[in-house]
Amino acid sequence: MNKPAKGFTLMELMVVIVIVAILAAVAVPLYVNYVKDAQRTEAKGAIGAVITAEQTYYQLNGTYTVDTFVKNPGPKSQLLNCDLTDALTNWNITIAAADDKGFVVLATGNTGAPTAGRSVQLSYSRLGQPVWIEN
């Protein structure tokens, strides 16, 4: 008597490959969007810390200040007491414009980091609502 053959047929293997490909086609774009959302949230968190530091500076000096946050070399910040060490691995954060009415904070992705080519900007005004611009 002949023993029955063991294993999978070519058709069964092809069906499994098609199912895995469909799942990958759905999952990969979702994962990429989740990563971008997390990076954007990291920048917004750092900008939130800058807002708090700027408001404290305003209470002491009556105006907002322009500041630059550098990872290496240099202090946490030049004028504001704001530590953004973790965010500075992926983002360059600068306060581009400031006066007694508000300021603009810009987070741009570091070259070579996963955030390269992306930016998050906040225009903060004491007279109105903050305006977020994201790329």
mmCIF file of the C-alpha atoms, coordinates in Angstrom:
data_MODEL
# 
_entry.id   MODEL 
# 
loop_
_atom_site.group_PDB 
_atom_site.id 
_atom_site.type_symbol 
_atom_site.label_atom_id 
_atom_site.label_alt_id 
_atom_site.label_comp_id 
_atom_site.label_asym_id 
_atom_site.label_entity_id 
_atom_site.label_seq_id 
_atom_site.pdbx_PDB_ins_code 
_atom_site.Cartn_x 
_atom_site.Cartn_y 
_atom_site.Cartn_z 
_atom_site.occupancy 
_atom_site.B_iso_or_equiv 
_atom_site.pdbx_formal_charge 
_atom_site.auth_seq_id 
_atom_site.auth_comp_id 
_atom_site.auth_asym_id 
_atom_site.auth_atom_id 
_atom_site.pdbx_PDB_model_num 
ATOM 1   C CA . MET A 1 1   ? 0.000  0.000  0.000  1.00 0.00 ? 1   MET A CA 1 
ATOM 2   C CA . ASN A 1 2   ? 1.087  3.538  -0.696 1.00 0.00 ? 2   ASN A CA 1 
ATOM 3   C CA . LYS A 1 3   ? 1.431  5.971  2.190  1.00 0.00 ? 3   LYS A CA 1 
ATOM 4   C CA . PRO A 1 4   ? -0.512 9.244  1.764  1.00 0.00 ? 4   PRO A CA 1 
ATOM 5   C CA . ALA A 1 5   ? 1.733  12.246 0.938  1.00 0.00 ? 5   ALA A CA 1 
ATOM 6   C CA . LYS A 1 6   ? 2.359  14.677 3.785  1.00 0.00 ? 6   LYS A CA 1 
ATOM 7   C CA . GLY A 1 7   ? 2.711  18.423 3.419  1.00 0.00 ? 7   GLY A CA 1 
ATOM 8   C CA . PHE A 1 8   ? 0.931  21.390 1.879  1.00 0.00 ? 8   PHE A CA 1 
ATOM 9   C CA . THR A 1 9   ? -0.161 21.795 -1.693 1.00 0.00 ? 9   THR A CA 1 
ATOM 10  C CA . LEU A 1 10  ? 1.058  24.693 -3.784 1.00 0.00 ? 10  LEU A CA 1 
ATOM 11  C CA . MET A 1 11  ? -2.446 26.157 -3.759 1.00 0.00 ? 11  MET A CA 1 
ATOM 12  C CA . GLU A 1 12  ? -2.603 26.174 0.063  1.00 0.00 ? 12  GLU A CA 1 
ATOM 13  C CA . LEU A 1 13  ? 0.784  27.900 0.265  1.00 0.00 ? 13  LEU A CA 1 
ATOM 14  C CA . MET A 1 14  ? -0.274 30.530 -2.283 1.00 0.00 ? 14  MET A CA 1 
ATOM 15  C CA . VAL A 1 15  ? -3.479 31.275 -0.332 1.00 0.00 ? 15  VAL A CA 1 
ATOM 16  C CA . VAL A 1 16  ? -1.450 31.797 2.876  1.00 0.00 ? 16  VAL A CA 1 
ATOM 17  C CA . ILE A 1 17  ? 1.022  34.073 1.067  1.00 0.00 ? 17  ILE A CA 1 
ATOM 18  C CA . VAL A 1 18  ? -1.816 36.175 -0.359 1.00 0.00 ? 18  VAL A CA 1 
ATOM 19  C CA . ILE A 1 19  ? -3.429 36.529 3.086  1.00 0.00 ? 19  ILE A CA 1 
ATOM 20  C CA . VAL A 1 20  ? -0.127 37.603 4.666  1.00 0.00 ? 20  VAL A CA 1 
ATOM 21  C CA . ALA A 1 21  ? 0.461  40.116 1.846  1.00 0.00 ? 21  ALA A CA 1 
ATOM 22  C CA . ILE A 1 22  ? -2.994 41.635 2.344  1.00 0.00 ? 22  ILE A CA 1 
ATOM 23  C CA . LEU A 1 23  ? -2.406 41.962 6.085  1.00 0.00 ? 23  LEU A CA 1 
ATOM 24  C CA . ALA A 1 24  ? 0.996  43.581 5.482  1.00 0.00 ? 24  ALA A CA 1 
ATOM 25  C CA . ALA A 1 25  ? -0.496 46.006 2.949  1.00 0.00 ? 25  ALA A CA 1 
ATOM 26  C CA . VAL A 1 26  ? -2.969 47.173 5.595  1.00 0.00 ? 26  VAL A CA 1 
ATOM 27  C CA . ALA A 1 27  ? -0.650 47.130 8.613  1.00 0.00 ? 27  ALA A CA 1 
ATOM 28  C CA . VAL A 1 28  ? 2.437  48.932 7.254  1.00 0.00 ? 28  VAL A CA 1 
ATOM 29  C CA . PRO A 1 29  ? 0.733  52.264 6.386  1.00 0.00 ? 29  PRO A CA 1 
ATOM 30  C CA . LEU A 1 30  ? -1.028 52.261 9.769  1.00 0.00 ? 30  LEU A CA 1 
ATOM 31  C CA . TYR A 1 31  ? 2.288  51.691 11.535 1.00 0.00 ? 31  TYR A CA 1 
ATOM 32  C CA . VAL A 1 32  ? 3.953  54.518 9.585  1.00 0.00 ? 32  VAL A CA 1 
ATOM 33  C CA . ASN A 1 33  ? 1.130  56.879 10.582 1.00 0.00 ? 33  ASN A CA 1 
ATOM 34  C CA . TYR A 1 34  ? 1.462  55.867 14.240 1.00 0.00 ? 34  TYR A CA 1 
ATOM 35  C CA . VAL A 1 35  ? 5.190  56.618 14.138 1.00 0.00 ? 35  VAL A CA 1 
ATOM 36  C CA . LYS A 1 36  ? 4.587  60.054 12.584 1.00 0.00 ? 36  LYS A CA 1 
ATOM 37  C CA . ASP A 1 37  ? 1.920  60.817 15.191 1.00 0.00 ? 37  ASP A CA 1 
ATOM 38  C CA . ALA A 1 38  ? 4.334  59.865 17.980 1.00 0.00 ? 38  ALA A CA 1 
ATOM 39  C CA . GLN A 1 39  ? 7.043  62.109 16.533 1.00 0.00 ? 39  GLN A CA 1 
ATOM 40  C CA . ARG A 1 40  ? 4.596  65.003 16.205 1.00 0.00 ? 40  ARG A CA 1 
ATOM 41  C CA . THR A 1 41  ? 3.492  64.456 19.803 1.00 0.00 ? 41  THR A CA 1 
ATOM 42  C CA . GLU A 1 42  ? 7.130  64.543 20.944 1.00 0.00 ? 42  GLU A CA 1 
ATOM 43  C CA . ALA A 1 43  ? 7.603  67.925 19.240 1.00 0.00 ? 43  ALA A CA 1 
ATOM 44  C CA . LYS A 1 44  ? 4.351  69.269 20.687 1.00 0.00 ? 44  LYS A CA 1 
ATOM 45  C CA . GLY A 1 45  ? 5.396  68.163 24.173 1.00 0.00 ? 45  GLY A CA 1 
ATOM 46  C CA . ALA A 1 46  ? 8.707  69.992 23.833 1.00 0.00 ? 46  ALA A CA 1 
ATOM 47  C CA . ILE A 1 47  ? 6.918  73.087 22.533 1.00 0.00 ? 47  ILE A CA 1 
ATOM 48  C CA . GLY A 1 48  ? 4.570  72.861 25.527 1.00 0.00 ? 48  GLY A CA 1 
ATOM 49  C CA . ALA A 1 49  ? 7.594  72.966 27.835 1.00 0.00 ? 49  ALA A CA 1 
ATOM 50  C CA . VAL A 1 50  ? 8.860  76.038 25.955 1.00 0.00 ? 50  VAL A CA 1 
ATOM 51  C CA . ILE A 1 51  ? 5.453  77.716 26.398 1.00 0.00 ? 51  ILE A CA 1 
ATOM 52  C CA . THR A 1 52  ? 5.630  77.182 30.151 1.00 0.00 ? 52  THR A CA 1 
ATOM 53  C CA . ALA A 1 53  ? 9.197  78.522 30.302 1.00 0.00 ? 53  ALA A CA 1 
ATOM 54  C CA . GLU A 1 54  ? 8.268  81.542 28.170 1.00 0.00 ? 54  GLU A CA 1 
ATOM 55  C CA . GLN A 1 55  ? 5.307  82.362 30.404 1.00 0.00 ? 55  GLN A CA 1 
ATOM 56  C CA . THR A 1 56  ? 7.555  82.208 33.458 1.00 0.00 ? 56  THR A CA 1 
ATOM 57  C CA . TYR A 1 57  ? 10.090 84.453 31.706 1.00 0.00 ? 57  TYR A CA 1 
ATOM 58  C CA . TYR A 1 58  ? 7.285  86.885 30.808 1.00 0.00 ? 58  TYR A CA 1 
ATOM 59  C CA . GLN A 1 59  ? 6.140  87.094 34.432 1.00 0.00 ? 59  GLN A CA 1 
ATOM 60  C CA . LEU A 1 60  ? 9.667  88.022 35.507 1.00 0.00 ? 60  LEU A CA 1 
ATOM 61  C CA . ASN A 1 61  ? 10.641 90.356 32.632 1.00 0.00 ? 61  ASN A CA 1 
ATOM 62  C CA . GLY A 1 62  ? 7.438  91.666 31.023 1.00 0.00 ? 62  GLY A CA 1 
ATOM 63  C CA . THR A 1 63  ? 8.336  90.352 27.561 1.00 0.00 ? 63  THR A CA 1 
ATOM 64  C CA . TYR A 1 64  ? 8.981  87.078 25.795 1.00 0.00 ? 64  TYR A CA 1 
ATOM 65  C CA . THR A 1 65  ? 12.461 86.087 24.658 1.00 0.00 ? 65  THR A CA 1 
ATOM 66  C CA . VAL A 1 66  ? 14.146 84.487 21.668 1.00 0.00 ? 66  VAL A CA 1 
ATOM 67  C CA . ASP A 1 67  ? 16.126 81.394 22.637 1.00 0.00 ? 67  ASP A CA 1 
ATOM 68  C CA . THR A 1 68  ? 17.845 78.447 21.002 1.00 0.00 ? 68  THR A CA 1 
ATOM 69  C CA . PHE A 1 69  ? 17.975 74.950 22.422 1.00 0.00 ? 69  PHE A CA 1 
ATOM 70  C CA . VAL A 1 70  ? 21.114 72.987 21.647 1.00 0.00 ? 70  VAL A CA 1 
ATOM 71  C CA . LYS A 1 71  ? 21.889 69.383 22.498 1.00 0.00 ? 71  LYS A CA 1 
ATOM 72  C CA . ASN A 1 72  ? 25.695 69.498 22.209 1.00 0.00 ? 72  ASN A CA 1 
ATOM 73  C CA . PRO A 1 73  ? 27.615 71.535 23.174 1.00 0.00 ? 73  PRO A CA 1 
ATOM 74  C CA . GLY A 1 74  ? 26.047 74.022 25.495 1.00 0.00 ? 74  GLY A CA 1 
ATOM 75  C CA . PRO A 1 75  ? 23.653 74.483 28.352 1.00 0.00 ? 75  PRO A CA 1 
ATOM 76  C CA . LYS A 1 76  ? 20.006 73.426 28.489 1.00 0.00 ? 76  LYS A CA 1 
ATOM 77  C CA . SER A 1 77  ? 19.005 76.751 27.028 1.00 0.00 ? 77  SER A CA 1 
ATOM 78  C CA . GLN A 1 78  ? 20.522 80.167 26.928 1.00 0.00 ? 78  GLN A CA 1 
ATOM 79  C CA . LEU A 1 79  ? 17.823 82.204 28.694 1.00 0.00 ? 79  LEU A CA 1 
ATOM 80  C CA . LEU A 1 80  ? 14.956 79.906 29.599 1.00 0.00 ? 80  LEU A CA 1 
ATOM 81  C CA . ASN A 1 81  ? 15.257 77.268 32.283 1.00 0.00 ? 81  ASN A CA 1 
ATOM 82  C CA . CYS A 1 82  ? 13.892 74.521 30.052 1.00 0.00 ? 82  CYS A CA 1 
ATOM 83  C CA . ASP A 1 83  ? 15.470 71.077 29.611 1.00 0.00 ? 83  ASP A CA 1 
ATOM 84  C CA . LEU A 1 84  ? 14.580 69.505 26.263 1.00 0.00 ? 84  LEU A CA 1 
ATOM 85  C CA . THR A 1 85  ? 17.353 66.899 26.162 1.00 0.00 ? 85  THR A CA 1 
ATOM 86  C CA . ASP A 1 86  ? 15.159 63.999 25.018 1.00 0.00 ? 86  ASP A CA 1 
ATOM 87  C CA . ALA A 1 87  ? 13.362 65.968 22.303 1.00 0.00 ? 87  ALA A CA 1 
ATOM 88  C CA . LEU A 1 88  ? 16.614 67.403 20.953 1.00 0.00 ? 88  LEU A CA 1 
ATOM 89  C CA . THR A 1 89  ? 17.712 63.972 19.729 1.00 0.00 ? 89  THR A CA 1 
ATOM 90  C CA . ASN A 1 90  ? 15.095 64.235 16.967 1.00 0.00 ? 90  ASN A CA 1 
ATOM 91  C CA . TRP A 1 91  ? 14.233 67.942 16.804 1.00 0.00 ? 91  TRP A CA 1 
ATOM 92  C CA . ASN A 1 92  ? 15.952 71.341 16.602 1.00 0.00 ? 92  ASN A CA 1 
ATOM 93  C CA . ILE A 1 93  ? 13.860 73.768 18.614 1.00 0.00 ? 93  ILE A CA 1 
ATOM 94  C CA . THR A 1 94  ? 14.119 77.529 18.258 1.00 0.00 ? 94  THR A CA 1 
ATOM 95  C CA . ILE A 1 95  ? 12.046 80.492 19.278 1.00 0.00 ? 95  ILE A CA 1 
ATOM 96  C CA . ALA A 1 96  ? 12.034 82.409 16.033 1.00 0.00 ? 96  ALA A CA 1 
ATOM 97  C CA . ALA A 1 97  ? 10.266 85.606 17.035 1.00 0.00 ? 97  ALA A CA 1 
ATOM 98  C CA . ALA A 1 98  ? 9.255  87.131 20.337 1.00 0.00 ? 98  ALA A CA 1 
ATOM 99  C CA . ASP A 1 99  ? 7.931  90.413 21.669 1.00 0.00 ? 99  ASP A CA 1 
ATOM 100 C CA . ASP A 1 100 ? 5.635  91.527 24.490 1.00 0.00 ? 100 ASP A CA 1 
ATOM 101 C CA . LYS A 1 101 ? 2.544  90.084 22.740 1.00 0.00 ? 101 LYS A CA 1 
ATOM 102 C CA . GLY A 1 102 ? 3.723  86.552 21.874 1.00 0.00 ? 102 GLY A CA 1 
ATOM 103 C CA . PHE A 1 103 ? 6.305  84.302 20.286 1.00 0.00 ? 103 PHE A CA 1 
ATOM 104 C CA . VAL A 1 104 ? 6.817  81.656 17.598 1.00 0.00 ? 104 VAL A CA 1 
ATOM 105 C CA . VAL A 1 105 ? 8.370  78.262 18.406 1.00 0.00 ? 105 VAL A CA 1 
ATOM 106 C CA . LEU A 1 106 ? 9.662  76.116 15.557 1.00 0.00 ? 106 LEU A CA 1 
ATOM 107 C CA . ALA A 1 107 ? 10.640 72.439 15.855 1.00 0.00 ? 107 ALA A CA 1 
ATOM 108 C CA . THR A 1 108 ? 12.415 71.099 12.766 1.00 0.00 ? 108 THR A CA 1 
ATOM 109 C CA . GLY A 1 109 ? 13.578 67.528 12.321 1.00 0.00 ? 109 GLY A CA 1 
ATOM 110 C CA . ASN A 1 110 ? 17.296 66.877 12.762 1.00 0.00 ? 110 ASN A CA 1 
ATOM 111 C CA . THR A 1 111 ? 19.238 65.765 9.698  1.00 0.00 ? 111 THR A CA 1 
ATOM 112 C CA . GLY A 1 112 ? 19.754 62.016 9.858  1.00 0.00 ? 112 GLY A CA 1 
ATOM 113 C CA . ALA A 1 113 ? 16.960 61.556 12.412 1.00 0.00 ? 113 ALA A CA 1 
ATOM 114 C CA . PRO A 1 114 ? 13.633 59.904 11.603 1.00 0.00 ? 114 PRO A CA 1 
ATOM 115 C CA . THR A 1 115 ? 12.059 63.366 11.808 1.00 0.00 ? 115 THR A CA 1 
ATOM 116 C CA . ALA A 1 116 ? 14.219 64.853 9.021  1.00 0.00 ? 116 ALA A CA 1 
ATOM 117 C CA . GLY A 1 117 ? 12.194 67.040 6.683  1.00 0.00 ? 117 GLY A CA 1 
ATOM 118 C CA . ARG A 1 118 ? 9.330  67.505 9.152  1.00 0.00 ? 118 ARG A CA 1 
ATOM 119 C CA . SER A 1 119 ? 8.415  70.581 11.169 1.00 0.00 ? 119 SER A CA 1 
ATOM 120 C CA . VAL A 1 120 ? 5.965  71.677 13.830 1.00 0.00 ? 120 VAL A CA 1 
ATOM 121 C CA . GLN A 1 121 ? 5.387  75.370 14.515 1.00 0.00 ? 121 GLN A CA 1 
ATOM 122 C CA . LEU A 1 122 ? 3.404  77.186 17.176 1.00 0.00 ? 122 LEU A CA 1 
ATOM 123 C CA . SER A 1 123 ? 2.495  80.860 17.003 1.00 0.00 ? 123 SER A CA 1 
ATOM 124 C CA . TYR A 1 124 ? 1.575  81.871 20.545 1.00 0.00 ? 124 TYR A CA 1 
ATOM 125 C CA . SER A 1 125 ? -0.189 85.141 21.213 1.00 0.00 ? 125 SER A CA 1 
ATOM 126 C CA . ARG A 1 126 ? -1.456 86.590 24.484 1.00 0.00 ? 126 ARG A CA 1 
ATOM 127 C CA . LEU A 1 127 ? -4.256 88.218 22.487 1.00 0.00 ? 127 LEU A CA 1 
ATOM 128 C CA . GLY A 1 128 ? -5.676 85.123 20.765 1.00 0.00 ? 128 GLY A CA 1 
ATOM 129 C CA . GLN A 1 129 ? -5.616 81.392 20.287 1.00 0.00 ? 129 GLN A CA 1 
ATOM 130 C CA . PRO A 1 130 ? -2.335 79.574 19.567 1.00 0.00 ? 130 PRO A CA 1 
ATOM 131 C CA . VAL A 1 131 ? -1.889 78.500 15.937 1.00 0.00 ? 131 VAL A CA 1 
ATOM 132 C CA . TRP A 1 132 ? -0.254 75.145 15.110 1.00 0.00 ? 132 TRP A CA 1 
ATOM 133 C CA . ILE A 1 133 ? 1.305  74.435 11.696 1.00 0.00 ? 133 ILE A CA 1 
ATOM 134 C CA . GLU A 1 134 ? 2.537  70.911 10.999 1.00 0.00 ? 134 GLU A CA 1 
ATOM 135 C CA . ASN A 1 135 ? 4.409  69.476 8.026  1.00 0.00 ? 135 ASN A CA 1 
# 
